[in-house]
Structure formats: structure tokens, C-alpha cells
Amino acid sequence: MNQKIRILGAVALSGAFSGAFSCALPCAVTPALAQAASVSDSDVVEAYDYMLARWLVLRQETLDFKDGFKWNEVVRRGSGGGEPANPNFDTALSEAWIAVDDTSCTLIDLPDIRGRYYTVEIVNGWGEVIDNLNERTYPKHPFGTFALCLDKAKVDLPADAQRIEVAGNTSRILIPIELGADPAEALALQTAITIRATGTPKIDDAVVKPDFVNDKLPGVEAFDQAERVLGSEPDINKGMAEPASKARAVAAAAADPARRAHIDEVIRSQAVPAFFAAIPKMSLAANGWVHPRLTGNYGQDYLLRSIVDFTDIWANTPWEVVYFHGRRFDGNQTYTETYSKDALSALKARVWSVVAFDAGNDRVIPNPLNRFLLDNRSDLKLNTDGSLTLVFAPRLPDGVPQSNWLPTPAGQNYDLTYRFYAPAKSLIEGRYFPPLLSIRP
């Protein structure tokens, strides 16, 4: 099954797309002639940065439905395997696209999950996290029936349902459940999750079906449906009227053949290069590790929202999960990473893991142990002083416990990703980073 497109740098490996936008309706632009007359190059760049988040979500929606998704039906992925890009080995993941309208809500039935991390992440059409349903955010209703509804929906709901209001007609749902010490139980809990509509919501086909690859982002053609794209999903963040207005103005200006070529040139020579250049600047970094300075909810920072949608779409809020990425390690080298005893006691999260990915195609690395991660379930051996040393190497070094070794690919580069679920405050606030990796002679 297709997985979400994700990159670890400026270029993604997302398959063969044509680079065009496909319209579900006849392409047209609602003119905003007064504004269009004064559109500057900087307006084009800002409008592009703003709209890219929505285009990326629409693209993923298109890919998901090509992959077999149906409205209000759960897709269970189980735990990660070796084939999908960016697999997840620490949780069993369920996903869905939710559709509601004035006459229909969507019911999510969640089993009683105890002693393991889980959440129901609800994401809107801009990549903003609307809510997380779990025992931390809803301590009085941590499981059972949840009803996702529009504010104006008048629907008879089960008496025990917790109503959750969503701003738009469609939402993306992700439900990770920690595998823990008993993965079979986690998979059984996943199977018990059900999703169903109370009625028959009327949902139009996606207003556009973006068809582009990450190393060839769309040009001026992406604005041809700007009015309809903006009207298809409300932006819940305050202060977005100005960039939305600039997007409409760019679309109106692009309808003029005399200006269209120049706008396309500005996008390709200014907006796209500036977007790629901004990616590393939008991260916090220390000890060779980076992570976005903010995920899930972005306020008025629409550029960061587009960057996170581009690099790790559906990223949750840091209160739920914090990610760290390490880039381009040499597979021929032996690296060690040591957590002091004090660091171990300060590092608190419900679940943590570190996974090695092939730097070329973002997939896990085959190895004789069939081991793709180290995590809190691994039988890790402490040093005599109470510290912990993890080893990343193509072969097990002498004197290193095999349980502390993550095999890496000799002769090629690889990347590392840490995940910390239900993290401690130091992780949430960006005050903690994993230790630096050192090359062992």
C-alpha cells in the first residue's frame, strides 16, 4: 500500500508524476483584478508558500484514494514492514479519511486501551492537527464512541458519544497504538477500532488532484484553481486572510497570458529555491540532530506548515510525539551514542525508538538480524557506570552486546530517526536532544 510521501532533504523519491495539476472541475479563476494589477514578485513567493500546504494535502488525498481508501472506512496497516517508505515499527497504525456534512457525523469506536500509548490524531486539509483523542486530552472519555461533526450538524448521536467538532467536511485520521511487549494484543485492539457514518454525507470529488513530484514542484498552473481550492477547506488559523488574498490576486494575474509566463518564472527561480533553502532553517538543531521547531499547529507561520507537510505530512503536535532526524551517516563507520546515567533518568517518554533508513530511498535496511530499530522494548545492556551506549555499525564490534547494536549498510549512507511518544517537557520545549554520535576507531 502507498505510504505518505516524505523526504529527508530537498529531494524526495515519490515516483513518476507528470508535474501537472488535474482539475476535477473545469479550470477557472475568479478574477480579483484590482489586486492582480499590483501583484509583486514577493507576493507570488508568499502566496506560493501559503498554498503549498493545501496542495500537498490534496495530493496525498489523491494518492490515498488511488491506493484504495474510501470515505469513513478504516485502513489498518499493522506494524511497519521493510517495503513501505518511512515505515513505523513501534506502533500498529490505522488510518482513514473522514467525510461529514450538515446531516451526517462520523462515529469512531475506540476499544479500552490501557498500559500502552495510543491516540486518534485528527488533521484538517491544511495539515493542522484539530485534536487528539486519548486519555490525556479526554481523561473522562478516553475510549468508547467519538462523533466527529460539523458545528451546524443536527444529528441524533448515541447517548454515550463524545462529540468532536471539525471545521471542514473532510479530515484525515491516524490512530497509532503502541505495540509494546505484546504486539498481538496491540493488533487485536487495532482490529476492534471501527469507523462509520451516521448518514450518507455528500462529498464532492477533490477540487483539484495535484500530480507532481517533490523535486519538481508545480508552477503557475497550480494557481488556476486557487479560488476553488481556498473555498474547499477553511483555514482555521487567524491572520490567514492576507496570504489567501495574495493567492487569489496571483491567480487573477496568472489568467492574463501576458503575465502568466513571468509569474511562472518567479515561482521556479525564486519561490521554489527559497522554499528548499528554508527547510533546514526551520529546524532546531544540536548534537547532529534536527527536528522542526513546531509541528501540528502553526499559527500564522504558513511557511513552516508547508515545510512540515512537505517533509513529514500528518506530523502530530510535540505534546504527542517529538521527532529527531540525523542525516547521511557513513555505513562503513562504527558509531557509538552514549546516554549518561543522568540523561537516561531525564529522558522520559511513553515510547521511544531509533530507526535506520536507507538515505537513497527512505526504506529500512535489510540485515542478517532482521532488526530495524532499537527501542524501549529492546533488551539493552547498561554500562557499569549506569550509562547506555548504542552502536550503529555494519558489523558487531568486539565487546559490544548484540542487543545494543543496530546494523547499518556497508558501502552506503543512511539516516537515523528518533521518535518519542508522549514525551517529557524537556523534549516538548526543545531543551533535550539525543547525544552526539561518535566514530569508534
NORNORKA-V799482 format. One line per field, one symbol per residue. psi: psi as a letter, one per 20 degrees, with the letter a starting at -180 (. if undefined). burial: 1 if it has 16 or more other ideal C-beta (glycine too) atoms within 10 Angstrom, else 0. A space follows every 10 residues. Layout:
BEGIN
psi: ???
burial: ???
END
This chain:
BEGIN
psi: qprqpqqjbi pqnjaoqijr ppphrpprpo qmhgghhjpr hhgggghghg hhgghhghgh gggghhijqq pkpqppibrq aigqplroii qppqqqpppr aiiprppoop rooqjqqqqo pppaiijpog rpoaighmhi miabppopqq hjpnppqqhj popppqhrhq qpppnpppgb imhhgghggg hipqpqqhbn qopqqphqnp nqqhjmqqbh hhihkgghgh iioqoipqjj hghhhhghgg gghiiohhig hggghgghig gghhghhigh ijqqqqkjqq qqipqgpicj mhggghgghg hmqjprqiig ppqpppqmqo iiqoqqoppr ghhhhhopqh pqqpqpqpih jkqroqqhik pirpaiiqmq pqrhjirppq poqhqoqpjp phhjpoqrop jrrrqqpqpo qmrrhhggjk ipqqrqpqpp .
burial: 0011111110 0101000000 1010000010 1100110010 0011111111 1111111111 1111000010 1101101111 0001111111 1111111111 1101111111 1010011111 1111111111 1111100100 0110111111 0010101000 1101011111 1111111111 0010111011 0010101100 1010011111 0111001111 1111111111 0110100001 0011011111 1111100011 0111011000 1100110010 0110000111 1101111100 1111111111 1111111111 1111110011 1001111010 0000001011 1111111110 0111100000 1111111000 0000000111 1111000001 0001111110 0001111111 1111001100 0111101000 0
END
